[in-house]
Amino acid sequence: MEGEVTVLTPASSKSRSLRTTLPMSIVKQFKLKQGDRLSWKLQARGDEIVIVVKPIEREGGK
């Protein structure tokens, strides 16, 4: 197994979306705070789909 593992939970009872918790190592690495926004990009690489997640810079700089 590689990296950290998180568990998916329902985002709400009215949606089929799922949510997970960001591992603390990622929160610390990017100095994330509640309300910060993330960009999610999917990339096909062979037999895998790789998800690239990047913080969106806050107004006034990060």
Order of alpha helices (4+ residues) and beta strands (2+ residues): beta-beta-alpha-beta-beta
